[in-house]
């Protein structure tokens, strides 16, 4: 975990920006799904929330999703705004739960929130398409969460930030 000493604001902004950009890079590694936005774009958000905490996780999940949506042409339209807010809340939850308990319940909560956000797609996709989208979204959330957790566990005692 990161030490409690004060980190300069410029460093925080740069860190959040770099990891949000990594979300865009991850968005090009797509997983099989009826909707083209299912990809490895949440992995940096999971890692940042686990390693740096809830505020950074909130920012990286939210900004990373919006940057990804912009790069891919807003396939769900204006619904990307509430989805980004929901993902930002997921990032904060992952950071908070990891600090209080452990990495596994934190990632499970992030996966659950990420998957539950599928209800926001009902107006665009319809009920049947949204229900068919749930398994691939859940699988993608699990892959993203697992990769973020693996990276976190691998570096949590090695990085000095």
CNS distance restraints for C-alpha pairs under 8 A (distance, minus, plus):
assign (resid   1 and name CA) (resid  51 and name CA) 5.57 0.50 0.50
assign (resid   1 and name CA) (resid  52 and name CA) 6.75 0.50 0.50
assign (resid   1 and name CA) (resid 156 and name CA) 5.89 0.50 0.50
assign (resid   1 and name CA) (resid 157 and name CA) 7.29 0.50 0.50
assign (resid   2 and name CA) (resid  51 and name CA) 6.84 0.50 0.50
assign (resid   2 and name CA) (resid  52 and name CA) 6.01 0.50 0.50
assign (resid   2 and name CA) (resid 160 and name CA) 7.29 0.50 0.50
assign (resid   2 and name CA) (resid 161 and name CA) 6.09 0.50 0.50
assign (resid   3 and name CA) (resid 161 and name CA) 7.33 0.50 0.50
assign (resid   7 and name CA) (resid  11 and name CA) 6.80 0.50 0.50
assign (resid   7 and name CA) (resid  12 and name CA) 6.94 0.50 0.50
assign (resid   8 and name CA) (resid  12 and name CA) 6.58 0.50 0.50
assign (resid   9 and name CA) (resid  13 and name CA) 6.24 0.50 0.50
assign (resid  10 and name CA) (resid  14 and name CA) 6.12 0.50 0.50
assign (resid  11 and name CA) (resid  15 and name CA) 6.01 0.50 0.50
assign (resid  12 and name CA) (resid  16 and name CA) 6.14 0.50 0.50
assign (resid  13 and name CA) (resid  17 and name CA) 6.04 0.50 0.50
assign (resid  14 and name CA) (resid  18 and name CA) 6.07 0.50 0.50
assign (resid  15 and name CA) (resid  19 and name CA) 6.30 0.50 0.50
assign (resid  16 and name CA) (resid  20 and name CA) 6.02 0.50 0.50
assign (resid  16 and name CA) (resid  56 and name CA) 6.45 0.50 0.50
assign (resid  16 and name CA) (resid  59 and name CA) 6.74 0.50 0.50
assign (resid  16 and name CA) (resid  60 and name CA) 5.78 0.50 0.50
assign (resid  17 and name CA) (resid  21 and name CA) 6.10 0.50 0.50
assign (resid  17 and name CA) (resid  60 and name CA) 7.60 0.50 0.50
assign (resid  18 and name CA) (resid  22 and name CA) 6.28 0.50 0.50
assign (resid  19 and name CA) (resid  23 and name CA) 6.36 0.50 0.50
assign (resid  19 and name CA) (resid  44 and name CA) 5.85 0.50 0.50
assign (resid  19 and name CA) (resid  45 and name CA) 7.31 0.50 0.50
assign (resid  19 and name CA) (resid  48 and name CA) 7.62 0.50 0.50
assign (resid  19 and name CA) (resid  60 and name CA) 6.35 0.50 0.50
assign (resid  19 and name CA) (resid  64 and name CA) 7.63 0.50 0.50
assign (resid  20 and name CA) (resid  24 and name CA) 6.77 0.50 0.50
assign (resid  20 and name CA) (resid  44 and name CA) 7.33 0.50 0.50
assign (resid  20 and name CA) (resid  45 and name CA) 7.66 0.50 0.50
assign (resid  20 and name CA) (resid  60 and name CA) 5.12 0.50 0.50
assign (resid  20 and name CA) (resid  61 and name CA) 7.41 0.50 0.50
assign (resid  20 and name CA) (resid  63 and name CA) 6.01 0.50 0.50
assign (resid  20 and name CA) (resid  64 and name CA) 4.25 0.50 0.50
assign (resid  20 and name CA) (resid  67 and name CA) 7.40 0.50 0.50
assign (resid  21 and name CA) (resid  25 and name CA) 6.51 0.50 0.50
assign (resid  21 and name CA) (resid  64 and name CA) 6.73 0.50 0.50
assign (resid  21 and name CA) (resid  67 and name CA) 7.61 0.50 0.50
assign (resid  22 and name CA) (resid  26 and name CA) 6.11 0.50 0.50
assign (resid  22 and name CA) (resid  41 and name CA) 7.58 0.50 0.50
assign (resid  22 and name CA) (resid  44 and name CA) 6.45 0.50 0.50
assign (resid  22 and name CA) (resid  64 and name CA) 7.87 0.50 0.50
assign (resid  23 and name CA) (resid  27 and name CA) 6.17 0.50 0.50
assign (resid  23 and name CA) (resid  40 and name CA) 7.44 0.50 0.50
assign (resid  23 and name CA) (resid  41 and name CA) 4.32 0.50 0.50
assign (resid  23 and name CA) (resid  42 and name CA) 6.20 0.50 0.50
assign (resid  23 and name CA) (resid  43 and name CA) 7.13 0.50 0.50
assign (resid  23 and name CA) (resid  44 and name CA) 5.88 0.50 0.50
assign (resid  23 and name CA) (resid  45 and name CA) 7.40 0.50 0.50
assign (resid  23 and name CA) (resid  64 and name CA) 5.17 0.50 0.50
assign (resid  23 and name CA) (resid  65 and name CA) 7.34 0.50 0.50
assign (resid  23 and name CA) (resid  67 and name CA) 7.93 0.50 0.50
assign (resid  23 and name CA) (resid  68 and name CA) 6.94 0.50 0.50
assign (resid  24 and name CA) (resid  28 and name CA) 7.09 0.50 0.50
assign (resid  24 and name CA) (resid  41 and name CA) 6.19 0.50 0.50
assign (resid  24 and name CA) (resid  64 and name CA) 6.54 0.50 0.50
assign (resid  24 and name CA) (resid  65 and name CA) 7.95 0.50 0.50
assign (resid  24 and name CA) (resid  67 and name CA) 6.37 0.50 0.50
assign (resid  24 and name CA) (resid  68 and name CA) 4.97 0.50 0.50
assign (resid  24 and name CA) (resid  71 and name CA) 7.54 0.50 0.50
assign (resid  25 and name CA) (resid  29 and name CA) 7.62 0.50 0.50
assign (resid  25 and name CA) (resid  41 and name CA) 7.21 0.50 0.50
assign (resid  26 and name CA) (resid  30 and name CA) 7.98 0.50 0.50
assign (resid  26 and name CA) (resid  39 and name CA) 6.66 0.50 0.50
assign (resid  26 and name CA) (resid  40 and name CA) 4.65 0.50 0.50
assign (resid  26 and name CA) (resid  41 and name CA) 4.41 0.50 0.50
assign (resid  26 and name CA) (resid  42 and name CA) 7.65 0.50 0.50
assign (resid  26 and name CA) (resid  43 and name CA) 7.54 0.50 0.50
assign (resid  27 and name CA) (resid  37 and name CA) 7.23 0.50 0.50
assign (resid  27 and name CA) (resid  38 and name CA) 7.62 0.50 0.50
assign (resid  27 and name CA) (resid  39 and name CA) 5.02 0.50 0.50
assign (resid  27 and name CA) (resid  40 and name CA) 5.45 0.50 0.50
assign (resid  27 and name CA) (resid  41 and name CA) 4.49 0.50 0.50
assign (resid  27 and name CA) (resid  68 and name CA) 6.35 0.50 0.50
assign (resid  28 and name CA) (resid  39 and name CA) 6.82 0.50 0.50
assign (resid  28 and name CA) (resid  40 and name CA) 7.61 0.50 0.50
assign (resid  28 and name CA) (resid  41 and name CA) 7.98 0.50 0.50
assign (resid  29 and name CA) (resid  39 and name CA) 5.54 0.50 0.50
assign (resid  29 and name CA) (resid  40 and name CA) 5.83 0.50 0.50
assign (resid  29 and name CA) (resid  41 and name CA) 7.99 0.50 0.50
assign (resid  30 and name CA) (resid  36 and name CA) 7.26 0.50 0.50
assign (resid  30 and name CA) (resid  37 and name CA) 7.28 0.50 0.50
assign (resid  30 and name CA) (resid  38 and name CA) 5.91 0.50 0.50
assign (resid  30 and name CA) (resid  39 and name CA) 4.02 0.50 0.50
assign (resid  30 and name CA) (resid  40 and name CA) 6.56 0.50 0.50
assign (resid  31 and name CA) (resid  38 and name CA) 5.83 0.50 0.50
assign (resid  31 and name CA) (resid  39 and name CA) 5.21 0.50 0.50
assign (resid  31 and name CA) (resid  40 and name CA) 7.64 0.50 0.50
assign (resid  31 and name CA) (resid 136 and name CA) 7.94 0.50 0.50
assign (resid  31 and name CA) (resid 140 and name CA) 6.84 0.50 0.50
assign (resid  32 and name CA) (resid  38 and name CA) 7.49 0.50 0.50
assign (resid  32 and name CA) (resid 136 and name CA) 6.95 0.50 0.50
assign (resid  33 and name CA) (resid  38 and name CA) 6.42 0.50 0.50
assign (resid  33 and name CA) (resid 133 and name CA) 6.95 0.50 0.50
assign (resid  33 and name CA) (resid 136 and name CA) 5.48 0.50 0.50
assign (resid  33 and name CA) (resid 137 and name CA) 7.58 0.50 0.50
assign (resid  34 and name CA) (resid 132 and name CA) 7.94 0.50 0.50
assign (resid  34 and name CA) (resid 133 and name CA) 6.35 0.50 0.50
assign (resid  34 and name CA) (resid 136 and name CA) 7.98 0.50 0.50
assign (resid  35 and name CA) (resid 133 and name CA) 7.36 0.50 0.50
assign (resid  37 and name CA) (resid  69 and name CA) 7.87 0.50 0.50
assign (resid  37 and name CA) (resid  72 and name CA) 7.67 0.50 0.50
assign (resid  37 and name CA) (resid  75 and name CA) 7.69 0.50 0.50
assign (resid  38 and name CA) (resid 136 and name CA) 7.61 0.50 0.50
assign (resid  38 and name CA) (resid 137 and name CA) 6.50 0.50 0.50
assign (resid  38 and name CA) (resid 140 and name CA) 6.46 0.50 0.50
assign (resid  39 and name CA) (resid 140 and name CA) 6.54 0.50 0.50
assign (resid  40 and name CA) (resid 140 and name CA) 7.15 0.50 0.50
assign (resid  40 and name CA) (resid 143 and name CA) 7.61 0.50 0.50
assign (resid  40 and name CA) (resid 144 and name CA) 5.74 0.50 0.50
assign (resid  41 and name CA) (resid  45 and name CA) 7.90 0.50 0.50
assign (resid  41 and name CA) (resid  64 and name CA) 7.28 0.50 0.50
assign (resid  41 and name CA) (resid  65 and name CA) 7.35 0.50 0.50
assign (resid  41 and name CA) (resid  68 and name CA) 7.45 0.50 0.50
assign (resid  41 and name CA) (resid 144 and name CA) 7.47 0.50 0.50
assign (resid  42 and name CA) (resid  46 and name CA) 6.26 0.50 0.50
assign (resid  42 and name CA) (resid  61 and name CA) 6.62 0.50 0.50
assign (resid  42 and name CA) (resid  64 and name CA) 7.63 0.50 0.50
assign (resid  42 and name CA) (resid  65 and name CA) 7.78 0.50 0.50
assign (resid  42 and name CA) (resid 141 and name CA) 7.58 0.50 0.50
assign (resid  42 and name CA) (resid 144 and name CA) 5.62 0.50 0.50
assign (resid  42 and name CA) (resid 145 and name CA) 7.55 0.50 0.50
assign (resid  43 and name CA) (resid  47 and name CA) 6.27 0.50 0.50
assign (resid  43 and name CA) (resid 144 and name CA) 4.51 0.50 0.50
assign (resid  43 and name CA) (resid 145 and name CA) 6.25 0.50 0.50
assign (resid  43 and name CA) (resid 147 and name CA) 6.16 0.50 0.50
assign (resid  43 and name CA) (resid 148 and name CA) 4.91 0.50 0.50
assign (resid  44 and name CA) (resid  48 and name CA) 6.01 0.50 0.50
assign (resid  44 and name CA) (resid  60 and name CA) 7.46 0.50 0.50
assign (resid  44 and name CA) (resid  61 and name CA) 7.94 0.50 0.50
assign (resid  44 and name CA) (resid 148 and name CA) 6.46 0.50 0.50
assign (resid  45 and name CA) (resid  49 and name CA) 6.01 0.50 0.50
assign (resid  45 and name CA) (resid  57 and name CA) 5.63 0.50 0.50
assign (resid  45 and name CA) (resid  60 and name CA) 5.27 0.50 0.50
assign (resid  45 and name CA) (resid  61 and name CA) 4.81 0.50 0.50
assign (resid  45 and name CA) (resid  64 and name CA) 7.54 0.50 0.50
assign (resid  45 and name CA) (resid  91 and name CA) 6.54 0.50 0.50
assign (resid  45 and name CA) (resid 148 and name CA) 7.61 0.50 0.50
assign (resid  46 and name CA) (resid  50 and name CA) 6.15 0.50 0.50
assign (resid  46 and name CA) (resid  57 and name CA) 6.96 0.50 0.50
assign (resid  46 and name CA) (resid  61 and name CA) 7.77 0.50 0.50
assign (resid  46 and name CA) (resid  91 and name CA) 6.71 0.50 0.50
assign (resid  46 and name CA) (resid  94 and name CA) 7.25 0.50 0.50
assign (resid  46 and name CA) (resid 107 and name CA) 7.40 0.50 0.50
assign (resid  46 and name CA) (resid 110 and name CA) 7.81 0.50 0.50
assign (resid  46 and name CA) (resid 144 and name CA) 7.30 0.50 0.50
assign (resid  46 and name CA) (resid 145 and name CA) 5.95 0.50 0.50
assign (resid  46 and name CA) (resid 148 and name CA) 4.99 0.50 0.50
assign (resid  46 and name CA) (resid 149 and name CA) 7.03 0.50 0.50
assign (resid  47 and name CA) (resid  51 and name CA) 5.96 0.50 0.50
assign (resid  47 and name CA) (resid 148 and name CA) 4.39 0.50 0.50
assign (resid  47 and name CA) (resid 149 and name CA) 6.31 0.50 0.50
assign (resid  47 and name CA) (resid 151 and name CA) 6.68 0.50 0.50
assign (resid  47 and name CA) (resid 152 and name CA) 5.69 0.50 0.50
assign (resid  48 and name CA) (resid  52 and name CA) 5.31 0.50 0.50
assign (resid  48 and name CA) (resid  53 and name CA) 6.81 0.50 0.50
assign (resid  48 and name CA) (resid  56 and name CA) 6.34 0.50 0.50
assign (resid  48 and name CA) (resid  57 and name CA) 5.34 0.50 0.50
assign (resid  48 and name CA) (resid  60 and name CA) 7.30 0.50 0.50
assign (resid  49 and name CA) (resid  53 and name CA) 4.73 0.50 0.50
assign (resid  49 and name CA) (resid  54 and name CA) 5.47 0.50 0.50
assign (resid  49 and name CA) (resid  55 and name CA) 7.64 0.50 0.50
assign (resid  49 and name CA) (resid  56 and name CA) 6.10 0.50 0.50
assign (resid  49 and name CA) (resid  57 and name CA) 3.76 0.50 0.50
assign (resid  49 and name CA) (resid  58 and name CA) 7.31 0.50 0.50
assign (resid  49 and name CA) (resid  91 and name CA) 5.65 0.50 0.50
assign (resid  49 and name CA) (resid  92 and name CA) 6.73 0.50 0.50
assign (resid  49 and name CA) (resid  94 and name CA) 5.89 0.50 0.50
assign (resid  49 and name CA) (resid  95 and name CA) 4.54 0.50 0.50
assign (resid  50 and name CA) (resid  54 and name CA) 7.88 0.50 0.50
assign (resid  50 and name CA) (resid  57 and name CA) 7.55 0.50 0.50
assign (resid  50 and name CA) (resid  94 and name CA) 6.50 0.50 0.50
assign (resid  50 and name CA) (resid  95 and name CA) 5.21 0.50 0.50
assign (resid  50 and name CA) (resid  98 and name CA) 6.16 0.50 0.50
assign (resid  50 and name CA) (resid 103 and name CA) 7.05 0.50 0.50
assign (resid  50 and name CA) (resid 106 and name CA) 7.94 0.50 0.50
assign (resid  50 and name CA) (resid 149 and name CA) 7.49 0.50 0.50
assign (resid  50 and name CA) (resid 152 and name CA) 6.67 0.50 0.50
assign (resid  51 and name CA) (resid  95 and name CA) 7.80 0.50 0.50
assign (resid  51 and name CA) (resid 152 and name CA) 6.25 0.50 0.50
assign (resid  51 and name CA) (resid 156 and name CA) 6.81 0.50 0.50
assign (resid  52 and name CA) (resid  56 and name CA) 6.18 0.50 0.50
assign (resid  52 and name CA) (resid  57 and name CA) 7.31 0.50 0.50
assign (resid  52 and name CA) (resid  95 and name CA) 7.61 0.50 0.50
assign (resid  53 and name CA) (resid  57 and name CA) 6.09 0.50 0.50
assign (resid  53 and name CA) (resid  92 and name CA) 7.40 0.50 0.50
assign (resid  53 and name CA) (resid  95 and name CA) 4.47 0.50 0.50
assign (resid  53 and name CA) (resid  96 and name CA) 6.85 0.50 0.50
assign (resid  53 and name CA) (resid  99 and name CA) 7.62 0.50 0.50
assign (resid  54 and name CA) (resid  58 and name CA) 5.88 0.50 0.50
assign (resid  54 and name CA) (resid  91 and name CA) 6.32 0.50 0.50
assign (resid  54 and name CA) (resid  92 and name CA) 3.98 0.50 0.50
assign (resid  54 and name CA) (resid  93 and name CA) 6.66 0.50 0.50
assign (resid  54 and name CA) (resid  94 and name CA) 6.84 0.50 0.50
assign (resid  54 and name CA) (resid  95 and name CA) 4.04 0.50 0.50
assign (resid  54 and name CA) (resid  96 and name CA) 5.63 0.50 0.50
assign (resid  55 and name CA) (resid  59 and name CA) 6.34 0.50 0.50
assign (resid  55 and name CA) (resid  92 and name CA) 6.13 0.50 0.50
assign (resid  55 and name CA) (resid  95 and name CA) 7.78 0.50 0.50
assign (resid  56 and name CA) (resid  60 and name CA) 6.04 0.50 0.50
assign (resid  56 and name CA) (resid  91 and name CA) 7.98 0.50 0.50
assign (resid  56 and name CA) (resid  92 and name CA) 7.79 0.50 0.50
assign (resid  57 and name CA) (resid  61 and name CA) 5.89 0.50 0.50
assign (resid  57 and name CA) (resid  88 and name CA) 7.03 0.50 0.50
assign (resid  57 and name CA) (resid  91 and name CA) 4.38 0.50 0.50
assign (resid  57 and name CA) (resid  92 and name CA) 5.46 0.50 0.50
assign (resid  57 and name CA) (resid  94 and name CA) 7.52 0.50 0.50
assign (resid  57 and name CA) (resid  95 and name CA) 6.44 0.50 0.50
assign (resid  58 and name CA) (resid  62 and name CA) 6.12 0.50 0.50
assign (resid  58 and name CA) (resid  87 and name CA) 7.57 0.50 0.50
assign (resid  58 and name CA) (resid  88 and name CA) 4.19 0.50 0.50
assign (resid  58 and name CA) (resid  89 and name CA) 6.01 0.50 0.50
assign (resid  58 and name CA) (resid  90 and name CA) 7.20 0.50 0.50
assign (resid  58 and name CA) (resid  91 and name CA) 4.59 0.50 0.50
assign (resid  58 and name CA) (resid  92 and name CA) 4.74 0.50 0.50
assign (resid  59 and name CA) (resid  63 and name CA) 5.73 0.50 0.50
assign (resid  59 and name CA) (resid  64 and name CA) 7.81 0.50 0.50
assign (resid  59 and name CA) (resid  88 and name CA) 6.28 0.50 0.50
assign (resid  59 and name CA) (resid  91 and name CA) 7.78 0.50 0.50
assign (resid  60 and name CA) (resid  64 and name CA) 5.30 0.50 0.50
assign (resid  60 and name CA) (resid  88 and name CA) 7.40 0.50 0.50
assign (resid  60 and name CA) (resid  91 and name CA) 7.66 0.50 0.50
assign (resid  61 and name CA) (resid  65 and name CA) 6.06 0.50 0.50
assign (resid  61 and name CA) (resid  84 and name CA) 7.23 0.50 0.50
assign (resid  61 and name CA) (resid  87 and name CA) 5.61 0.50 0.50
assign (resid  61 and name CA) (resid  88 and name CA) 4.94 0.50 0.50
assign (resid  61 and name CA) (resid  90 and name CA) 7.69 0.50 0.50
assign (resid  61 and name CA) (resid  91 and name CA) 5.73 0.50 0.50
assign (resid  62 and name CA) (resid  66 and name CA) 6.36 0.50 0.50
assign (resid  62 and name CA) (resid  84 and name CA) 4.65 0.50 0.50
assign (resid  62 and name CA) (resid  85 and name CA) 5.93 0.50 0.50
assign (resid  62 and name CA) (resid  86 and name CA) 7.83 0.50 0.50
assign (resid  62 and name CA) (resid  87 and name CA) 5.75 0.50 0.50
assign (resid  62 and name CA) (resid  88 and name CA) 4.39 0.50 0.50
assign (resid  63 and name CA) (resid  67 and name CA) 6.00 0.50 0.50
assign (resid  63 and name CA) (resid  84 and name CA) 7.29 0.50 0.50
assign (resid  64 and name CA) (resid  68 and name CA) 6.05 0.50 0.50
assign (resid  65 and name CA) (resid  69 and name CA) 6.06 0.50 0.50
assign (resid  65 and name CA) (resid  80 and name CA) 7.90 0.50 0.50
assign (resid  65 and name CA) (resid  84 and name CA) 5.66 0.50 0.50
assign (resid  65 and name CA) (resid  87 and name CA) 7.68 0.50 0.50
assign (resid  66 and name CA) (resid  70 and name CA) 6.15 0.50 0.50
assign (resid  66 and name CA) (resid  80 and name CA) 6.95 0.50 0.50
assign (resid  66 and name CA) (resid  81 and name CA) 7.39 0.50 0.50
assign (resid  66 and name CA) (resid  84 and name CA) 6.24 0.50 0.50
assign (resid  67 and name CA) (resid  71 and name CA) 6.22 0.50 0.50
assign (resid  68 and name CA) (resid  72 and name CA) 6.20 0.50 0.50
assign (resid  69 and name CA) (resid  73 and name CA) 6.05 0.50 0.50
assign (resid  69 and name CA) (resid  74 and name CA) 4.88 0.50 0.50
assign (resid  69 and name CA) (resid  75 and name CA) 7.30 0.50 0.50
assign (resid  69 and name CA) (resid  80 and name CA) 6.98 0.50 0.50
assign (resid  70 and name CA) (resid  74 and name CA) 5.75 0.50 0.50
assign (resid  74 and name CA) (resid  78 and name CA) 7.57 0.50 0.50
assign (resid  74 and name CA) (resid  80 and name CA) 7.11 0.50 0.50
assign (resid  76 and name CA) (resid  80 and name CA) 6.27 0.50 0.50
assign (resid  76 and name CA) (resid 121 and name CA) 7.30 0.50 0.50
assign (resid  76 and name CA) (resid 124 and name CA) 6.65 0.50 0.50
assign (resid  79 and name CA) (resid  83 and name CA) 6.30 0.50 0.50
assign (resid  79 and name CA) (resid 120 and name CA) 6.96 0.50 0.50
assign (resid  79 and name CA) (resid 121 and name CA) 7.18 0.50 0.50
assign (resid  80 and name CA) (resid  84 and name CA) 5.85 0.50 0.50
assign (resid  81 and name CA) (resid  85 and name CA) 6.31 0.50 0.50
assign (resid  82 and name CA) (resid  86 and name CA) 6.07 0.50 0.50
assign (resid  82 and name CA) (resid 120 and name CA) 7.75 0.50 0.50
assign (resid  83 and name CA) (resid  87 and name CA) 6.09 0.50 0.50
assign (resid  83 and name CA) (resid 117 and name CA) 6.55 0.50 0.50
assign (resid  83 and name CA) (resid 120 and name CA) 7.12 0.50 0.50
assign (resid  84 and name CA) (resid  88 and name CA) 6.02 0.50 0.50
assign (resid  85 and name CA) (resid  89 and name CA) 6.28 0.50 0.50
assign (resid  86 and name CA) (resid  90 and name CA) 6.24 0.50 0.50
assign (resid  86 and name CA) (resid 113 and name CA) 7.54 0.50 0.50
assign (resid  86 and name CA) (resid 114 and name CA) 7.59 0.50 0.50
assign (resid  86 and name CA) (resid 117 and name CA) 6.82 0.50 0.50
assign (resid  87 and name CA) (resid  91 and name CA) 6.20 0.50 0.50
assign (resid  87 and name CA) (resid 113 and name CA) 7.45 0.50 0.50
assign (resid  87 and name CA) (resid 114 and name CA) 6.29 0.50 0.50
assign (resid  88 and name CA) (resid  92 and name CA) 6.35 0.50 0.50
assign (resid  89 and name CA) (resid  93 and name CA) 6.08 0.50 0.50
assign (resid  90 and name CA) (resid  94 and name CA) 6.12 0.50 0.50
assign (resid  90 and name CA) (resid 109 and name CA) 7.44 0.50 0.50
assign (resid  90 and name CA) (resid 110 and name CA) 5.14 0.50 0.50
assign (resid  90 and name CA) (resid 113 and name CA) 5.85 0.50 0.50
assign (resid  90 and name CA) (resid 114 and name CA) 6.80 0.50 0.50
assign (resid  91 and name CA) (resid  95 and name CA) 6.34 0.50 0.50
assign (resid  91 and name CA) (resid 110 and name CA) 6.77 0.50 0.50
assign (resid  92 and name CA) (resid  96 and name CA) 6.15 0.50 0.50
assign (resid  93 and name CA) (resid  97 and name CA) 5.94 0.50 0.50
assign (resid  93 and name CA) (resid 106 and name CA) 7.16 0.50 0.50
assign (resid  93 and name CA) (resid 109 and name CA) 7.17 0.50 0.50
assign (resid  93 and name CA) (resid 110 and name CA) 6.89 0.50 0.50
assign (resid  94 and name CA) (resid  98 and name CA) 5.98 0.50 0.50
assign (resid  94 and name CA) (resid 106 and name CA) 4.57 0.50 0.50
assign (resid  94 and name CA) (resid 107 and name CA) 6.13 0.50 0.50
assign (resid  94 and name CA) (resid 109 and name CA) 6.57 0.50 0.50
assign (resid  94 and name CA) (resid 110 and name CA) 5.65 0.50 0.50
assign (resid  95 and name CA) (resid  99 and name CA) 6.34 0.50 0.50
assign (resid  95 and name CA) (resid 106 and name CA) 7.11 0.50 0.50
assign (resid  96 and name CA) (resid 100 and name CA) 6.35 0.50 0.50
assign (resid  96 and name CA) (resid 106 and name CA) 7.76 0.50 0.50
assign (resid  97 and name CA) (resid 101 and name CA) 5.67 0.50 0.50
assign (resid  97 and name CA) (resid 102 and name CA) 6.80 0.50 0.50
assign (resid  97 and name CA) (resid 103 and name CA) 7.70 0.50 0.50
assign (resid  97 and name CA) (resid 105 and name CA) 6.97 0.50 0.50
assign (resid  97 and name CA) (resid 106 and name CA) 4.94 0.50 0.50
assign (resid  98 and name CA) (resid 102 and name CA) 4.67 0.50 0.50
assign (resid  98 and name CA) (resid 103 and name CA) 5.04 0.50 0.50
assign (resid  98 and name CA) (resid 104 and name CA) 7.89 0.50 0.50
assign (resid  98 and name CA) (resid 105 and name CA) 7.37 0.50 0.50
assign (resid  98 and name CA) (resid 106 and name CA) 5.12 0.50 0.50
assign (resid 101 and name CA) (resid 105 and name CA) 7.28 0.50 0.50
assign (resid 101 and name CA) (resid 106 and name CA) 7.70 0.50 0.50
assign (resid 102 and name CA) (resid 106 and name CA) 6.41 0.50 0.50
assign (resid 103 and name CA) (resid 107 and name CA) 6.13 0.50 0.50
assign (resid 103 and name CA) (resid 149 and name CA) 6.95 0.50 0.50
assign (resid 104 and name CA) (resid 108 and name CA) 6.12 0.50 0.50
assign (resid 104 and name CA) (resid 149 and name CA) 7.97 0.50 0.50
assign (resid 105 and name CA) (resid 109 and name CA) 6.09 0.50 0.50
assign (resid 106 and name CA) (resid 110 and name CA) 6.33 0.50 0.50
assign (resid 107 and name CA) (resid 111 and name CA) 6.12 0.50 0.50
assign (resid 107 and name CA) (resid 145 and name CA) 5.69 0.50 0.50
assign (resid 107 and name CA) (resid 146 and name CA) 7.63 0.50 0.50
assign (resid 107 and name CA) (resid 149 and name CA) 7.24 0.50 0.50
assign (resid 108 and name CA) (resid 112 and name CA) 6.12 0.50 0.50
assign (resid 108 and name CA) (resid 145 and name CA) 7.86 0.50 0.50
assign (resid 109 and name CA) (resid 113 and name CA) 6.15 0.50 0.50
assign (resid 110 and name CA) (resid 114 and name CA) 5.98 0.50 0.50
assign (resid 110 and name CA) (resid 145 and name CA) 7.41 0.50 0.50
assign (resid 111 and name CA) (resid 115 and name CA) 6.05 0.50 0.50
assign (resid 111 and name CA) (resid 138 and name CA) 7.15 0.50 0.50
assign (resid 111 and name CA) (resid 141 and name CA) 5.27 0.50 0.50
assign (resid 111 and name CA) (resid 142 and name CA) 6.16 0.50 0.50
assign (resid 111 and name CA) (resid 145 and name CA) 6.67 0.50 0.50
assign (resid 112 and name CA) (resid 116 and name CA) 6.00 0.50 0.50
assign (resid 113 and name CA) (resid 117 and name CA) 6.30 0.50 0.50
assign (resid 114 and name CA) (resid 118 and name CA) 7.65 0.50 0.50
assign (resid 114 and name CA) (resid 138 and name CA) 7.85 0.50 0.50
assign (resid 114 and name CA) (resid 141 and name CA) 6.57 0.50 0.50
assign (resid 115 and name CA) (resid 134 and name CA) 6.95 0.50 0.50
assign (resid 115 and name CA) (resid 137 and name CA) 6.11 0.50 0.50
assign (resid 115 and name CA) (resid 138 and name CA) 5.45 0.50 0.50
assign (resid 115 and name CA) (resid 141 and name CA) 6.93 0.50 0.50
assign (resid 117 and name CA) (resid 121 and name CA) 7.82 0.50 0.50
assign (resid 118 and name CA) (resid 122 and name CA) 7.44 0.50 0.50
assign (resid 118 and name CA) (resid 130 and name CA) 6.83 0.50 0.50
assign (resid 118 and name CA) (resid 133 and name CA) 7.88 0.50 0.50
assign (resid 118 and name CA) (resid 134 and name CA) 6.88 0.50 0.50
assign (resid 118 and name CA) (resid 137 and name CA) 7.92 0.50 0.50
assign (resid 119 and name CA) (resid 130 and name CA) 7.34 0.50 0.50
assign (resid 121 and name CA) (resid 125 and name CA) 5.83 0.50 0.50
assign (resid 121 and name CA) (resid 126 and name CA) 7.48 0.50 0.50
assign (resid 121 and name CA) (resid 130 and name CA) 6.53 0.50 0.50
assign (resid 122 and name CA) (resid 126 and name CA) 4.68 0.50 0.50
assign (resid 122 and name CA) (resid 127 and name CA) 5.52 0.50 0.50
assign (resid 122 and name CA) (resid 130 and name CA) 5.87 0.50 0.50
assign (resid 125 and name CA) (resid 129 and name CA) 5.54 0.50 0.50
assign (resid 125 and name CA) (resid 130 and name CA) 5.86 0.50 0.50
assign (resid 126 and name CA) (resid 130 and name CA) 6.04 0.50 0.50
assign (resid 127 and name CA) (resid 131 and name CA) 6.14 0.50 0.50
assign (resid 128 and name CA) (resid 132 and name CA) 6.30 0.50 0.50
assign (resid 129 and name CA) (resid 133 and name CA) 6.11 0.50 0.50
assign (resid 130 and name CA) (resid 134 and name CA) 6.53 0.50 0.50
assign (resid 133 and name CA) (resid 137 and name CA) 6.19 0.50 0.50
assign (resid 134 and name CA) (resid 138 and name CA) 5.96 0.50 0.50
assign (resid 135 and name CA) (resid 139 and name CA) 6.09 0.50 0.50
assign (resid 136 and name CA) (resid 140 and name CA) 6.06 0.50 0.50
assign (resid 137 and name CA) (resid 141 and name CA) 6.07 0.50 0.50
assign (resid 138 and name CA) (resid 142 and name CA) 6.13 0.50 0.50
assign (resid 139 and name CA) (resid 143 and name CA) 6.21 0.50 0.50
assign (resid 140 and name CA) (resid 144 and name CA) 6.05 0.50 0.50
assign (resid 141 and name CA) (resid 145 and name CA) 5.92 0.50 0.50
assign (resid 142 and name CA) (resid 146 and name CA) 5.88 0.50 0.50
assign (resid 143 and name CA) (resid 147 and name CA) 6.05 0.50 0.50
assign (resid 144 and name CA) (resid 148 and name CA) 6.08 0.50 0.50
assign (resid 145 and name CA) (resid 149 and name CA) 6.01 0.50 0.50
assign (resid 146 and name CA) (resid 150 and name CA) 6.02 0.50 0.50
assign (resid 147 and name CA) (resid 151 and name CA) 6.17 0.50 0.50
assign (resid 148 and name CA) (resid 152 and name CA) 6.11 0.50 0.50
assign (resid 149 and name CA) (resid 153 and name CA) 6.04 0.50 0.50
assign (resid 150 and name CA) (resid 154 and name CA) 6.03 0.50 0.50
assign (resid 151 and name CA) (resid 155 and name CA) 6.25 0.50 0.50
assign (resid 152 and name CA) (resid 156 and name CA) 5.49 0.50 0.50
assign (resid 153 and name CA) (resid 157 and name CA) 8.00 0.50 0.50
assign (resid 154 and name CA) (resid 158 and name CA) 7.87 0.50 0.50
assign (resid 155 and name CA) (resid 159 and name CA) 5.83 0.50 0.50
